Amino acid sequence: MTTHIHDTPLKLCRNKPQFAVELAAEVLGIPVPDHDQVLPYSESATDPEVRDLNADNVVVCREEGAARFGIIVEVQRGKDGEKVFSWPAYHANIRHRIQAPVVLIVVCPKPSVARWAADTIDTGQPDSGFRPLVLGPGNYPKLTEPTGTGDLAERMVLGTLVHEHAPDIEELLSAALAELAPLPAEEGARYAEYMLGQLSEQPRSILEALMQNETYPYQSKLLTSREARGRTEGKAEGKAEALLGVIEARGLQVSENQRRRIETCDDPAQLQAWVKRAVQAPSVADILD
């Protein structure tokens, strides 16, 4: 099942597509063409004639309705040999779909994974290797000064993931909490939840202690949301497991994309409807239709 650890940078980009542009242009120094829109874009890089290809996150910059620039954001916490095939495919297929330049950014919290991901991928075409753009502990900025406006909220929240094992993580966490204060309570609570979900045990303990010692406008909203979400997610997870159990028992073939759709569905009513269909539907596609 998809985890908070994997999803946090992606949720930041989905909540604020402009953040992906900031990562490309301001953090990595990539020249981004002039544009008047930054919109969420389909993560699917699927071609009807090949297997399902789904990038983690995609945004597209548009000008007067025309695509000008695409940004793919991937999160990689471990070395995965399949990525040397899927990353160039994501890049090529999204570029083909929007008919504009595209960059692929990989967020790697572990230094060893960041070094691995930065290697040039041999595509087989002479002098045409593919090299992902990597954000990791070695080049992601440490932001410790709150702006008082919340403008750096996404960068600071992502920074707590990238630098969670840094000696100065407490300072980074404290600054991130303060940066969330000017945001609307619901948004601040959402970002605080991202941090609580993404961090490993030691930095999460530090974050929880900081939140107990300080009071922020979003904390009451965070507590209410966590309690409600816990109840909903518990129901949804149980129904997702039941659905996959029925599919397995009937010997139906389930693709990676279909499994991901089931496991990430947080609507218990939708999952229950799928469970009912699964008893007689001839395929998983018919269940999820």
Residue pairs with C-beta under 8 A, 6 or more apart in sequence:
1 237
1 240
1 263
1 264
2 260
2 263
2 264
3 197
4 194
4 196
4 197
4 198
5 77
5 161
5 197
5 198
6 56
6 75
6 77
7 75
8 75
8 157
8 158
8 161
8 194
8 195
8 197
8 198
9 57
9 73
9 75
9 107
9 158
9 161
10 56
10 57
10 73
10 75
11 190
11 194
12 19
12 154
12 157
12 158
12 191
12 194
13 19
13 20
13 57
13 59
13 73
14 40
14 57
15 154
15 187
15 190
16 154
17 38
17 39
17 40
17 59
18 38
19 154
19 155
20 38
20 57
20 59
20 71
20 73
20 105
21 32
21 38
21 59
21 61
21 71
22 154
22 155
23 71
23 73
23 105
23 135
24 30
24 32
24 71
24 103
24 105
24 133
25 31
25 32
27 135
27 139
27 140
27 141
27 155
28 105
28 133
28 135
28 139
30 103
30 133
32 61
32 69
33 61
33 63
33 68
33 69
33 101
34 63
34 68
35 61
35 62
35 63
35 68
35 69
36 62
36 63
36 64
37 61
37 62
37 63
38 59
38 60
38 61
38 62
39 59
39 60
39 62
40 58
40 59
41 58
41 59
41 60
41 70
41 94
41 98
42 58
43 54
43 55
43 56
43 57
43 58
44 52
44 53
44 54
44 55
45 53
45 54
45 55
45 58
45 89
45 90
45 93
45 94
45 97
46 52
46 53
46 54
46 93
46 257
47 53
47 93
52 255
52 256
52 257
53 86
53 89
53 90
53 93
54 257
54 260
55 72
55 73
55 74
55 90
55 94
56 72
56 73
56 74
56 75
57 72
57 73
57 74
58 70
58 71
58 72
58 73
58 94
59 70
59 71
59 73
60 67
60 69
60 70
60 71
60 98
60 100
61 67
61 68
61 69
61 70
61 71
62 68
66 100
67 98
67 99
67 100
68 100
69 100
69 101
69 102
69 103
70 94
70 95
70 98
70 100
70 101
70 102
70 103
71 102
71 103
71 105
72 90
72 91
72 94
72 102
72 103
72 104
72 105
73 105
73 107
74 83
74 87
74 90
74 104
74 105
74 106
74 107
74 132
75 106
75 107
75 108
76 83
76 106
76 107
76 108
76 113
76 117
77 108
77 109
77 110
77 113
78 110
78 113
79 112
79 113
79 116
83 117
84 121
84 122
87 104
87 106
87 121
87 130
87 132
88 121
88 123
88 130
90 104
91 102
91 103
91 104
91 130
94 102
95 101
95 102
103 133
104 132
104 133
105 132
105 133
105 134
105 135
106 117
106 132
106 133
106 134
106 135
107 135
107 136
107 158
107 161
107 162
108 114
108 117
108 134
108 135
108 136
109 136
109 137
109 161
109 162
109 163
109 164
109 165
110 136
110 137
111 136
111 137
111 138
113 136
114 134
114 135
114 136
114 137
114 138
117 132
117 134
117 136
118 131
118 132
118 134
119 131
120 129
120 130
120 131
121 129
121 130
121 131
121 132
122 129
123 129
123 130
135 162
136 162
137 162
137 163
137 165
137 166
140 158
140 159
140 162
140 163
141 155
141 159
142 159
142 163
142 166
142 168
142 172
143 152
143 155
143 156
143 159
143 172
143 175
143 176
143 179
144 168
144 171
144 172
144 175
145 175
146 152
146 175
146 178
146 179
146 181
147 179
148 182
149 182
150 179
150 180
150 181
150 182
150 183
150 188
152 179
153 176
153 179
153 180
153 183
153 187
153 188
153 191
154 191
156 172
156 175
156 176
156 179
157 176
157 180
157 191
157 194
157 195
159 172
159 176
160 169
160 172
160 173
160 176
160 195
160 198
160 199
160 203
160 207
161 195
161 198
161 199
163 169
163 172
164 198
164 199
164 200
164 203
165 200
165 203
166 172
169 203
169 206
170 206
170 210
173 195
173 203
173 206
173 207
173 210
174 210
176 195
177 192
177 207
177 210
177 211
177 214
177 216
178 216
180 187
180 188
180 191
180 192
180 216
180 218
181 188
181 216
181 217
181 218
183 191
183 218
185 217
185 218
185 220
185 221
186 218
186 221
186 225
187 218
188 216
188 217
188 218
188 221
188 222
189 218
189 219
189 221
189 222
189 225
190 225
192 211
192 216
192 218
192 219
192 222
193 222
193 225
193 226
193 229
195 207
196 204
196 207
196 208
199 207
211 219
232 266
232 268
233 266
235 268
236 265
236 266
236 267
236 268
236 271
239 268
239 271
239 272
239 275
240 262
240 263
240 265
240 271
242 271
242 275
243 262
243 271
243 274
243 275
243 278
243 287
244 254
244 259
244 262
244 263
246 275
246 278
246 279
247 254
247 278
247 284
247 287
250 278
252 278
252 283
252 284
252 287
253 283
253 284
254 262
254 284
255 284
258 284
258 285
258 288
261 288
262 271
262 274
262 288
265 271
274 287
274 288
277 286
277 287
278 287
281 287
